[in-house]
Amino acid sequence: MDDADRADAEVERLTQQALANRKRSSMPICGRCYGCGEPIAGRLFHDADCRDEYQRRQDSRARNGR
Ligand SMILES: [Zn+2]
């Protein structure tokens, strides 16, 4: 298993985790990364950084009462 494979597995795990944490908003795979907004195929985030970015936005939105 090389680094790319490991990264893929990690993203897959994080995606499942994010989905589990965010049941109320089911996140369809929309063709764009939820973190950075860049086009992406077949998944929600490019990597853990994009996942964190998305999580941060969700958290600040929650703090603002939305
Ligand atoms: Zn991204």
N, CA, C, O and the ligand as a Tripos MOL2 file, in Angstrom:
@<TRIPOS>MOLECULE
protein
  265   263    67     0     0
PROTEIN
NO_CHARGES

@<TRIPOS>ATOM
      1 N           0.8610   -1.2030    0.0000 N.3       1 MET1
      2 CA          0.0000    0.0000    0.0000 C.3       1 MET1
      3 C           0.8920    1.2470    0.0000 C.2       1 MET1
      4 O           1.7210    1.4190    0.8940 O.2       1 MET1
      5 N           0.7220    2.1030   -0.9900 N.am      2 ASP2
      6 CA          1.5450    3.3190   -1.0120 C.3       2 ASP2
      7 C           0.7890    4.4770   -0.3550 C.2       2 ASP2
      8 O          -0.3260    4.3150    0.1430 O.2       2 ASP2
      9 N           1.4260    5.6390   -0.3690 N.am      3 ASP3
     10 CA          0.8460    6.7820    0.3370 C.3       3 ASP3
     11 C          -0.5040    7.1840   -0.2410 C.2       3 ASP3
     12 O          -1.4160    7.5580    0.4960 O.2       3 ASP3
     13 N          -0.6290    7.1060   -1.5680 N.am      4 ALA4
     14 CA         -1.8910    7.5070   -2.1940 C.3       4 ALA4
     15 C          -3.0200    6.5860   -1.7430 C.2       4 ALA4
     16 O          -4.1250    7.0440   -1.4490 O.2       4 ALA4
     17 N          -2.7370    5.2940   -1.6910 N.am      5 ASP5
     18 CA         -3.7570    4.3480   -1.2300 C.3       5 ASP5
     19 C          -4.1520    4.6420    0.1960 C.2       5 ASP5
     20 O          -5.3310    4.6240    0.5500 O.2       5 ASP5
     21 N          -3.1430    4.9170    1.0130 N.am      6 ARG6
     22 CA         -3.4330    5.2160    2.4120 C.3       6 ARG6
     23 C          -4.2920    6.4760    2.5190 C.2       6 ARG6
     24 O          -5.2460    6.5230    3.2950 O.2       6 ARG6
     25 N          -3.9430    7.4940    1.7350 N.am      7 ALA7
     26 CA         -4.7090    8.7460    1.7560 C.3       7 ALA7
     27 C          -6.1510    8.4810    1.3380 C.2       7 ALA7
     28 O          -7.0820    9.0110    1.9440 O.2       7 ALA7
     29 N          -6.3350    7.6690    0.3130 N.am      8 ASP8
     30 CA         -7.6870    7.3370   -0.1340 C.3       8 ASP8
     31 C          -8.4740    6.6740    0.9730 C.2       8 ASP8
     32 O          -9.6270    7.0240    1.2240 O.2       8 ASP8
     33 N          -7.8510    5.7170    1.6350 N.am      9 ALA9
     34 CA         -8.5310    5.0090    2.7110 C.3       9 ALA9
     35 C          -8.8800    5.9720    3.8380 C.2       9 ALA9
     36 O          -9.9470    5.8670    4.4440 O.2       9 ALA9
     37 N          -7.9940    6.8940    4.1140 N.am     10 GLU10
     38 CA         -8.2290    7.8710    5.1730 C.3      10 GLU10
     39 C          -9.3990    8.7790    4.8130 C.2      10 GLU10
     40 O         -10.2630    9.0400    5.6500 O.2      10 GLU10
     41 N          -9.4280    9.2560    3.5840 N.am     11 VAL11
     42 CA        -10.5340   10.1090    3.1440 C.3      11 VAL11
     43 C         -11.8470    9.3460    3.2350 C.2      11 VAL11
     44 O         -12.8630    9.8810    3.6810 O.2      11 VAL11
     45 N         -11.8130    8.1050    2.8120 N.am     12 GLU12
     46 CA        -13.0190    7.2800    2.8860 C.3      12 GLU12
     47 C         -13.5040    7.1840    4.3250 C.2      12 GLU12
     48 O         -14.6960    7.3290    4.5990 O.2      12 GLU12
     49 N         -12.5770    6.9390    5.2400 N.am     13 ARG13
     50 CA        -12.9270    6.8190    6.6490 C.3      13 ARG13
     51 C         -13.4960    8.1380    7.1740 C.2      13 ARG13
     52 O         -14.5090    8.1540    7.8730 O.2      13 ARG13
     53 N         -12.8310    9.2450    6.8270 N.am     14 LEU14
     54 CA        -13.2740   10.5570    7.2960 C.3      14 LEU14
     55 C         -14.6400   10.9040    6.7250 C.2      14 LEU14
     56 O         -15.4730   11.5080    7.3990 O.2      14 LEU14
     57 N         -14.8590   10.5160    5.4780 N.am     15 THR15
     58 CA        -16.1470   10.8000    4.8540 C.3      15 THR15
     59 C         -17.2590   10.0680    5.5810 C.2      15 THR15
     60 O         -18.3060   10.6400    5.8850 O.2      15 THR15
     61 N         -17.0150    8.7990    5.8540 N.am     16 GLN16
     62 CA        -18.0190    8.0280    6.5850 C.3      16 GLN16
     63 C         -18.2580    8.6240    7.9570 C.2      16 GLN16
     64 O         -19.3940    8.6950    8.4260 O.2      16 GLN16
     65 N         -17.1860    9.0500    8.5960 N.am     17 GLN17
     66 CA        -17.2770    9.6600    9.9230 C.3      17 GLN17
     67 C         -18.0970   10.9450    9.8520 C.2      17 GLN17
     68 O         -18.9730   11.1780   10.6840 O.2      17 GLN17
     69 N         -17.8060   11.7730    8.8550 N.am     18 ALA18
     70 CA        -18.5300   13.0420    8.7010 C.3      18 ALA18
     71 C         -20.0090   12.7730    8.4720 C.2      18 ALA18
     72 O         -20.8690   13.4570    9.0250 O.2      18 ALA18
     73 N         -20.2900   11.7780    7.6590 N.am     19 LEU19
     74 CA        -21.6820   11.4340    7.3950 C.3      19 LEU19
     75 C         -22.3690   10.9800    8.6670 C.2      19 LEU19
     76 O         -23.5170   11.3430    8.9230 O.2      19 LEU19
     77 N         -21.6780   10.1970    9.4550 N.am     20 ALA20
     78 CA        -22.2560    9.6950   10.6960 C.3      20 ALA20
     79 C         -22.5160   10.8330   11.6660 C.2      20 ALA20
     80 O         -23.4940   10.8220   12.4140 O.2      20 ALA20
     81 N         -21.6130   11.8280   11.6430 N.am     21 ASN21
     82 CA        -21.7540   12.9630   12.5550 C.3      21 ASN21
     83 C         -22.8130   13.9460   12.0960 C.2      21 ASN21
     84 O         -23.2980   14.7480   12.8930 O.2      21 ASN21
     85 N         -23.1750   13.8970   10.8320 N.am     22 ARG22
     86 CA        -24.0660   14.9120   10.2650 C.3      22 ARG22
     87 C         -25.2920   14.2430    9.6690 C.2      22 ARG22
     88 O         -25.6330   14.4940    8.5130 O.2      22 ARG22
     89 N         -25.9460   13.4110   10.4270 N.am     23 LYS23
     90 CA        -27.0770   12.6680    9.8860 C.3      23 LYS23
     91 C         -28.1900   13.5980    9.4240 C.2      23 LYS23
     92 O         -28.8830   13.3130    8.4480 O.2      23 LYS23
     93 N         -28.3560   14.7180   10.1350 N.am     24 ARG24
     94 CA        -29.4930   15.5920    9.8010 C.3      24 ARG24
     95 C         -29.3510   16.1960    8.4140 C.2      24 ARG24
     96 O         -30.3490   16.4090    7.7260 O.2      24 ARG24
     97 N         -28.1230   16.4740    7.9940 N.am     25 SER25
     98 CA        -27.9490   16.9390    6.6210 C.3      25 SER25
     99 C         -27.2710   15.8440    5.8350 C.2      25 SER25
    100 O         -26.0480   15.7070    5.8690 O.2      25 SER25
    101 N         -28.0580   15.0700    5.1330 N.am     26 SER26
    102 CA        -27.4470   14.0350    4.3090 C.3      26 SER26
    103 C         -26.6780   14.7310    3.1990 C.2      26 SER26
    104 O         -27.2160   15.5810    2.4900 O.2      26 SER26
    105 N         -25.4310   14.3640    3.0630 N.am     27 MET27
    106 CA        -24.5760   15.0630    2.1190 C.3      27 MET27
    107 C         -24.4480   14.2640    0.8400 C.2      27 MET27
    108 O         -23.7150   13.2750    0.7960 O.2      27 MET27
    109 N         -25.1390   14.6720   -0.1830 N.am     28 PRO28
    110 CA        -24.9800   13.9660   -1.4570 C.3      28 PRO28
    111 C         -23.6310   14.2720   -2.0700 C.2      28 PRO28
    112 O         -23.0870   15.3620   -1.8880 O.2      28 PRO28
    113 N         -23.1010   13.3210   -2.7860 N.am     29 ILE29
    114 CA        -21.8810   13.6020   -3.5460 C.3      29 ILE29
    115 C         -22.2860   14.4380   -4.7460 C.2      29 ILE29
    116 O         -22.9540   13.9550   -5.6600 O.2      29 ILE29
    117 N         -21.8740   15.7010   -4.7320 N.am     30 CYS30
    118 CA        -22.4290   16.6740   -5.6860 C.3      30 CYS30
    119 C         -21.4410   17.0340   -6.7780 C.2      30 CYS30
    120 O         -21.7470   17.8630   -7.6350 O.2      30 CYS30
    121 N         -20.2620   16.4290   -6.7660 N.am     31 GLY31
    122 CA        -19.2860   16.7530   -7.8060 C.3      31 GLY31
    123 C         -18.3350   17.8520   -7.3920 C.2      31 GLY31
    124 O         -17.4100   18.1900   -8.1300 O.2      31 GLY31
    125 N         -18.5560   18.4160   -6.2070 N.am     32 ARG32
    126 CA        -17.6370   19.4250   -5.6850 C.3      32 ARG32
    127 C         -17.2450   19.0710   -4.2680 C.2      32 ARG32
    128 O         -18.0390   18.5420   -3.4900 O.2      32 ARG32
    129 N         -15.9910   19.3800   -3.9520 N.am     33 CYS33
    130 CA        -15.4970   19.1440   -2.6090 C.3      33 CYS33
    131 C         -16.2440   20.0530   -1.6300 C.2      33 CYS33
    132 O         -16.3810   21.2520   -1.8740 O.2      33 CYS33
    133 N         -16.7210   19.4880   -0.5330 N.am     34 TYR34
    134 CA        -17.4290   20.2950    0.4530 C.3      34 TYR34
    135 C         -16.4770   21.2100    1.2120 C.2      34 TYR34
    136 O         -16.9090   22.1700    1.8510 O.2      34 TYR34
    137 N         -15.2000   20.9160    1.1440 N.am     35 GLY35
    138 CA        -14.2380   21.7500    1.8560 C.3      35 GLY35
    139 C         -13.8360   22.9680    1.0500 C.2      35 GLY35
    140 O         -14.0500   24.0980    1.4900 O.2      35 GLY35
    141 N         -13.2530   22.7550   -0.1350 N.am     36 CYS36
    142 CA        -12.6710   23.8590   -0.8860 C.3      36 CYS36
    143 C         -13.5190   24.2490   -2.0840 C.2      36 CYS36
    144 O         -13.2650   25.2840   -2.6990 O.2      36 CYS36
    145 N         -14.5190   23.4490   -2.4320 N.am     37 GLY37
    146 CA        -15.4080   23.8190   -3.5250 C.3      37 GLY37
    147 C         -14.8880   23.4840   -4.9070 C.2      37 GLY37
    148 O         -15.5320   23.7810   -5.9130 O.2      37 GLY37
    149 N         -13.7150   22.8630   -4.9530 N.am     38 GLU38
    150 CA        -13.1720   22.4770   -6.2480 C.3      38 GLU38
    151 C         -13.8710   21.2220   -6.7440 C.2      38 GLU38
    152 O         -14.3490   20.4190   -5.9420 O.2      38 GLU38
    153 N         -13.9330   21.0480   -8.0500 N.am     39 PRO39
    154 CA        -14.5510   19.8350   -8.5970 C.3      39 PRO39
    155 C         -13.8620   18.5810   -8.0750 C.2      39 PRO39
    156 O         -12.6430   18.5430   -7.9110 O.2      39 PRO39
    157 N         -14.6720   17.5560   -7.8190 N.am     40 ILE40
    158 CA        -14.1490   16.2960   -7.2880 C.3      40 ILE40
    159 C         -15.1110   15.1970   -7.6950 C.2      40 ILE40
    160 O         -16.3190   15.4200   -7.7670 O.2      40 ILE40
    161 N         -14.5880   14.0270   -7.9590 N.am     41 ALA41
    162 CA        -15.4350   12.9460   -8.4530 C.3      41 ALA41
    163 C         -15.6060   11.8610   -7.3960 C.2      41 ALA41
    164 O         -14.6230   11.3360   -6.8740 O.2      41 ALA41
    165 N         -16.8320   11.5320   -7.0890 N.am     42 GLY42
    166 CA        -17.1320   10.3270   -6.3410 C.3      42 GLY42
    167 C         -16.9050   10.3790   -4.8540 C.2      42 GLY42
    168 O         -17.0060    9.3550   -4.1780 O.2      42 GLY42
    169 N         -16.6010   11.5470   -4.3250 N.am     43 ARG43
    170 CA        -16.4450   11.6280   -2.8830 C.3      43 ARG43
    171 C         -16.7310   13.0530   -2.4090 C.2      43 ARG43
    172 O         -16.9600   13.9490   -3.2210 O.2      43 ARG43
    173 N         -16.7160   13.2500   -1.1120 N.am     44 LEU44
    174 CA        -17.1390   14.5330   -0.5520 C.3      44 LEU44
    175 C         -15.9630   15.4740   -0.3430 C.2      44 LEU44
    176 O         -16.1090   16.6890   -0.4760 O.2      44 LEU44
    177 N         -14.7930   14.9210   -0.0170 N.am     45 PHE45
    178 CA        -13.6400   15.7590    0.3100 C.3      45 PHE45
    179 C         -12.3970   15.2500   -0.3970 C.2      45 PHE45
    180 O         -12.2840   14.0610   -0.6960 O.2      45 PHE45
    181 N         -11.4650   16.1580   -0.6620 N.am     46 HIS46
    182 CA        -10.1910   15.7330   -1.2390 C.3      46 HIS46
    183 C          -9.3620   14.9920   -0.2070 C.2      46 HIS46
    184 O          -8.7630   13.9550   -0.4940 O.2      46 HIS46
    185 N          -9.3370   15.5360    0.9880 N.am     47 ASP47
    186 CA         -8.4660   14.9720    2.0210 C.3      47 ASP47
    187 C          -8.9080   15.4980    3.3780 C.2      47 ASP47
    188 O          -9.9360   16.1630    3.5020 O.2      47 ASP47
    189 N          -8.1200   15.1900    4.3810 N.am     48 ALA48
    190 CA         -8.4900   15.5740    5.7470 C.3      48 ALA48
    191 C          -8.5470   17.0900    5.9050 C.2      48 ALA48
    192 O          -9.3410   17.6060    6.6920 O.2      48 ALA48
    193 N          -7.7020   17.8060    5.1530 N.am     49 ASP49
    194 CA         -7.7070   19.2690    5.2560 C.3      49 ASP49
    195 C          -9.0480   19.8320    4.7960 C.2      49 ASP49
    196 O          -9.6120   20.7180    5.4390 O.2      49 ASP49
    197 N          -9.5500   19.3160    3.6860 N.am     50 CYS50
    198 CA        -10.8330   19.7900    3.1790 C.3      50 CYS50
    199 C         -11.9420   19.4040    4.1470 C.2      50 CYS50
    200 O         -12.8840   20.1670    4.3630 O.2      50 CYS50
    201 N         -11.8250   18.2280    4.7190 N.am     51 ARG51
    202 CA        -12.8290   17.7960    5.6980 C.3      51 ARG51
    203 C         -12.8160   18.7500    6.8920 C.2      51 ARG51
    204 O         -13.8680   19.1710    7.3740 O.2      51 ARG51
    205 N         -11.6030   19.0860    7.3660 N.am     52 ASP52
    206 CA        -11.4840   20.0070    8.5030 C.3      52 ASP52
    207 C         -12.0700   21.3700    8.1660 C.2      52 ASP52
    208 O         -12.7510   21.9910    8.9820 O.2      52 ASP52
    209 N         -11.7910   21.8220    6.9490 N.am     53 GLU53
    210 CA        -12.2900   23.1210    6.5070 C.3      53 GLU53
    211 C         -13.8170   23.1330    6.5530 C.2      53 GLU53
    212 O         -14.4360   24.0800    7.0380 O.2      53 GLU53
    213 N         -14.3970   22.0710    6.0420 N.am     54 TYR54
    214 CA        -15.8610   21.9640    6.0480 C.3      54 TYR54
    215 C         -16.3890   21.9380    7.4790 C.2      54 TYR54
    216 O         -17.3560   22.6210    7.8170 O.2      54 TYR54
    217 N         -15.7370   21.1400    8.3000 N.am     55 GLN55
    218 CA        -16.1370   21.0040    9.7040 C.3      55 GLN55
    219 C         -16.0810   22.3600   10.4060 C.2      55 GLN55
    220 O         -16.9700   22.7140   11.1810 O.2      55 GLN55
    221 N         -15.0190   23.1060   10.1180 N.am     56 ARG56
    222 CA        -14.8710   24.4300   10.7380 C.3      56 ARG56
    223 C         -16.0240   25.3320   10.3370 C.2      56 ARG56
    224 O         -16.5830   26.0500   11.1670 O.2      56 ARG56
    225 N         -16.3760   25.2910    9.0590 N.am     57 ARG57
    226 CA        -17.4820   26.1430    8.5970 C.3      57 ARG57
    227 C         -18.7790   25.7330    9.2810 C.2      57 ARG57
    228 O         -19.5630   26.5820    9.7060 O.2      57 ARG57
    229 N         -19.0000   24.4230    9.3850 N.am     58 GLN58
    230 CA        -20.2110   23.9550   10.0490 C.3      58 GLN58
    231 C         -20.2400   24.4250   11.4930 C.2      58 GLN58
    232 O         -21.2720   24.8720   11.9920 O.2      58 GLN58
    233 N         -19.1070   24.3200   12.1530 N.am     59 ASP59
    234 CA        -19.0480   24.6960   13.5580 C.3      59 ASP59
    235 C         -19.3260   26.1770   13.7470 C.2      59 ASP59
    236 O         -20.0770   26.5520   14.6470 O.2      59 ASP59
    237 N         -18.7320   27.0250   12.9150 N.am     60 SER60
    238 CA        -18.9400   28.4700   13.0800 C.3      60 SER60
    239 C         -20.3660   28.8220   12.7230 C.2      60 SER60
    240 O         -20.9430   29.7410   13.3050 O.2      60 SER60
    241 N         -20.9440   28.1030   11.7730 N.am     61 ARG61
    242 CA        -22.3370   28.3320   11.4270 C.3      61 ARG61
    243 C         -23.2340   27.9680   12.6000 C.2      61 ARG61
    244 O         -24.2060   28.6620   12.8960 O.2      61 ARG61
    245 N         -22.8940   26.8710   13.2630 N.am     62 ALA62
    246 CA        -23.6730   26.4440   14.4260 C.3      62 ALA62
    247 C         -23.5890   27.4910   15.5290 C.2      62 ALA62
    248 O         -24.5770   27.7880   16.2020 O.2      62 ALA62
    249 N         -22.3910   28.0450   15.7000 N.am     63 ARG63
    250 CA        -22.2290   29.0800   16.7310 C.3      63 ARG63
    251 C         -23.0290   30.3210   16.3890 C.2      63 ARG63
    252 O         -23.4710   31.0340   17.2910 O.2      63 ARG63
    253 N         -23.2250   30.5940   15.1120 N.am     64 ASN64
    254 CA        -23.9790   31.7820   14.7160 C.3      64 ASN64
    255 C         -25.4840   31.5470   14.7280 C.2      64 ASN64
    256 O         -26.2580   32.4140   14.3220 O.2      64 ASN64
    257 N         -25.8890   30.3840   15.1880 N.am     65 GLY65
    258 CA        -27.3040   30.1090   15.3470 C.3      65 GLY65
    259 C         -27.9960   29.5650   14.1150 C.2      65 GLY65
    260 O         -29.2160   29.6480   13.9770 O.2      65 GLY65
    261 N         -27.2020   29.0110   13.2310 N.am     66 ARG66
    262 CA        -27.8250   28.3980   12.0650 C.3      66 ARG66
    263 C         -27.5380   26.9180   12.0520 C.2      66 ARG66
    264 O         -27.9770   26.2120   11.1440 O.2      66 ARG66
    265 ZN        -11.1040   19.9720   -1.4210 Zn       67 ZN67
@<TRIPOS>BOND
     1     1     2 1
     2     2     3 1
     3     3     4 2
     4     3     5 am
     5     5     6 1
     6     6     7 1
     7     7     8 2
     8     7     9 am
     9     9    10 1
    10    10    11 1
    11    11    12 2
    12    11    13 am
    13    13    14 1
    14    14    15 1
    15    15    16 2
    16    15    17 am
    17    17    18 1
    18    18    19 1
    19    19    20 2
    20    19    21 am
    21    21    22 1
    22    22    23 1
    23    23    24 2
    24    23    25 am
    25    25    26 1
    26    26    27 1
    27    27    28 2
    28    27    29 am
    29    29    30 1
    30    30    31 1
    31    31    32 2
    32    31    33 am
    33    33    34 1
    34    34    35 1
    35    35    36 2
    36    35    37 am
    37    37    38 1
    38    38    39 1
    39    39    40 2
    40    39    41 am
    41    41    42 1
    42    42    43 1
    43    43    44 2
    44    43    45 am
    45    45    46 1
    46    46    47 1
    47    47    48 2
    48    47    49 am
    49    49    50 1
    50    50    51 1
    51    51    52 2
    52    51    53 am
    53    53    54 1
    54    54    55 1
    55    55    56 2
    56    55    57 am
    57    57    58 1
    58    58    59 1
    59    59    60 2
    60    59    61 am
    61    61    62 1
    62    62    63 1
    63    63    64 2
    64    63    65 am
    65    65    66 1
    66    66    67 1
    67    67    68 2
    68    67    69 am
    69    69    70 1
    70    70    71 1
    71    71    72 2
    72    71    73 am
    73    73    74 1
    74    74    75 1
    75    75    76 2
    76    75    77 am
    77    77    78 1
    78    78    79 1
    79    79    80 2
    80    79    81 am
    81    81    82 1
    82    82    83 1
    83    83    84 2
    84    83    85 am
    85    85    86 1
    86    86    87 1
    87    87    88 2
    88    87    89 am
    89    89    90 1
    90    90    91 1
    91    91    92 2
    92    91    93 am
    93    93    94 1
    94    94    95 1
    95    95    96 2
    96    95    97 am
    97    97    98 1
    98    98    99 1
    99    99   100 2
   100    99   101 am
   101   101   102 1
   102   102   103 1
   103   103   104 2
   104   103   105 am
   105   105   106 1
   106   106   107 1
   107   107   108 2
   108   107   109 am
   109   109   110 1
   110   110   111 1
   111   111   112 2
   112   111   113 am
   113   113   114 1
   114   114   115 1
   115   115   116 2
   116   115   117 am
   117   117   118 1
   118   118   119 1
   119   119   120 2
   120   119   121 am
   121   121   122 1
   122   122   123 1
   123   123   124 2
   124   123   125 am
   125   125   126 1
   126   126   127 1
   127   127   128 2
   128   127   129 am
   129   129   130 1
   130   130   131 1
   131   131   132 2
   132   131   133 am
   133   133   134 1
   134   134   135 1
   135   135   136 2
   136   135   137 am
   137   137   138 1
   138   138   139 1
   139   139   140 2
   140   139   141 am
   141   141   142 1
   142   142   143 1
   143   143   144 2
   144   143   145 am
   145   145   146 1
   146   146   147 1
   147   147   148 2
   148   147   149 am
   149   149   150 1
   150   150   151 1
   151   151   152 2
   152   151   153 am
   153   153   154 1
   154   154   155 1
   155   155   156 2
   156   155   157 am
   157   157   158 1
   158   158   159 1
   159   159   160 2
   160   159   161 am
   161   161   162 1
   162   162   163 1
   163   163   164 2
   164   163   165 am
   165   165   166 1
   166   166   167 1
   167   167   168 2
   168   167   169 am
   169   169   170 1
   170   170   171 1
   171   171   172 2
   172   171   173 am
   173   173   174 1
   174   174   175 1
   175   175   176 2
   176   175   177 am
   177   177   178 1
   178   178   179 1
   179   179   180 2
   180   179   181 am
   181   181   182 1
   182   182   183 1
   183   183   184 2
   184   183   185 am
   185   185   186 1
   186   186   187 1
   187   187   188 2
   188   187   189 am
   189   189   190 1
   190   190   191 1
   191   191   192 2
   192   191   193 am
   193   193   194 1
   194   194   195 1
   195   195   196 2
   196   195   197 am
   197   197   198 1
   198   198   199 1
   199   199   200 2
   200   199   201 am
   201   201   202 1
   202   202   203 1
   203   203   204 2
   204   203   205 am
   205   205   206 1
   206   206   207 1
   207   207   208 2
   208   207   209 am
   209   209   210 1
   210   210   211 1
   211   211   212 2
   212   211   213 am
   213   213   214 1
   214   214   215 1
   215   215   216 2
   216   215   217 am
   217   217   218 1
   218   218   219 1
   219   219   220 2
   220   219   221 am
   221   221   222 1
   222   222   223 1
   223   223   224 2
   224   223   225 am
   225   225   226 1
   226   226   227 1
   227   227   228 2
   228   227   229 am
   229   229   230 1
   230   230   231 1
   231   231   232 2
   232   231   233 am
   233   233   234 1
   234   234   235 1
   235   235   236 2
   236   235   237 am
   237   237   238 1
   238   238   239 1
   239   239   240 2
   240   239   241 am
   241   241   242 1
   242   242   243 1
   243   243   244 2
   244   243   245 am
   245   245   246 1
   246   246   247 1
   247   247   248 2
   248   247   249 am
   249   249   250 1
   250   250   251 1
   251   251   252 2
   252   251   253 am
   253   253   254 1
   254   254   255 1
   255   255   256 2
   256   255   257 am
   257   257   258 1
   258   258   259 1
   259   259   260 2
   260   259   261 am
   261   261   262 1
   262   262   263 1
   263   263   264 2
@<TRIPOS>SUBSTRUCTURE
     1 MET1         2 RESIDUE 1 A MET
     2 ASP2         6 RESIDUE 1 A ASP
     3 ASP3        10 RESIDUE 1 A ASP
     4 ALA4        14 RESIDUE 1 A ALA
     5 ASP5        18 RESIDUE 1 A ASP
     6 ARG6        22 RESIDUE 1 A ARG
     7 ALA7        26 RESIDUE 1 A ALA
     8 ASP8        30 RESIDUE 1 A ASP
     9 ALA9        34 RESIDUE 1 A ALA
    10 GLU10       38 RESIDUE 1 A GLU
    11 VAL11       42 RESIDUE 1 A VAL
    12 GLU12       46 RESIDUE 1 A GLU
    13 ARG13       50 RESIDUE 1 A ARG
    14 LEU14       54 RESIDUE 1 A LEU
    15 THR15       58 RESIDUE 1 A THR
    16 GLN16       62 RESIDUE 1 A GLN
    17 GLN17       66 RESIDUE 1 A GLN
    18 ALA18       70 RESIDUE 1 A ALA
    19 LEU19       74 RESIDUE 1 A LEU
    20 ALA20       78 RESIDUE 1 A ALA
    21 ASN21       82 RESIDUE 1 A ASN
    22 ARG22       86 RESIDUE 1 A ARG
    23 LYS23       90 RESIDUE 1 A LYS
    24 ARG24       94 RESIDUE 1 A ARG
    25 SER25       98 RESIDUE 1 A SER
    26 SER26      102 RESIDUE 1 A SER
    27 MET27      106 RESIDUE 1 A MET
    28 PRO28      110 RESIDUE 1 A PRO
    29 ILE29      114 RESIDUE 1 A ILE
    30 CYS30      118 RESIDUE 1 A CYS
    31 GLY31      122 RESIDUE 1 A GLY
    32 ARG32      126 RESIDUE 1 A ARG
    33 CYS33      130 RESIDUE 1 A CYS
    34 TYR34      134 RESIDUE 1 A TYR
    35 GLY35      138 RESIDUE 1 A GLY
    36 CYS36      142 RESIDUE 1 A CYS
    37 GLY37      146 RESIDUE 1 A GLY
    38 GLU38      150 RESIDUE 1 A GLU
    39 PRO39      154 RESIDUE 1 A PRO
    40 ILE40      158 RESIDUE 1 A ILE
    41 ALA41      162 RESIDUE 1 A ALA
    42 GLY42      166 RESIDUE 1 A GLY
    43 ARG43      170 RESIDUE 1 A ARG
    44 LEU44      174 RESIDUE 1 A LEU
    45 PHE45      178 RESIDUE 1 A PHE
    46 HIS46      182 RESIDUE 1 A HIS
    47 ASP47      186 RESIDUE 1 A ASP
    48 ALA48      190 RESIDUE 1 A ALA
    49 ASP49      194 RESIDUE 1 A ASP
    50 CYS50      198 RESIDUE 1 A CYS
    51 ARG51      202 RESIDUE 1 A ARG
    52 ASP52      206 RESIDUE 1 A ASP
    53 GLU53      210 RESIDUE 1 A GLU
    54 TYR54      214 RESIDUE 1 A TYR
    55 GLN55      218 RESIDUE 1 A GLN
    56 ARG56      222 RESIDUE 1 A ARG
    57 ARG57      226 RESIDUE 1 A ARG
    58 GLN58      230 RESIDUE 1 A GLN
    59 ASP59      234 RESIDUE 1 A ASP
    60 SER60      238 RESIDUE 1 A SER
    61 ARG61      242 RESIDUE 1 A ARG
    62 ALA62      246 RESIDUE 1 A ALA
    63 ARG63      250 RESIDUE 1 A ARG
    64 ASN64      254 RESIDUE 1 A ASN
    65 GLY65      258 RESIDUE 1 A GLY
    66 ARG66      262 RESIDUE 1 A ARG
    67 ZN67       265 GROUP 0 **** ****
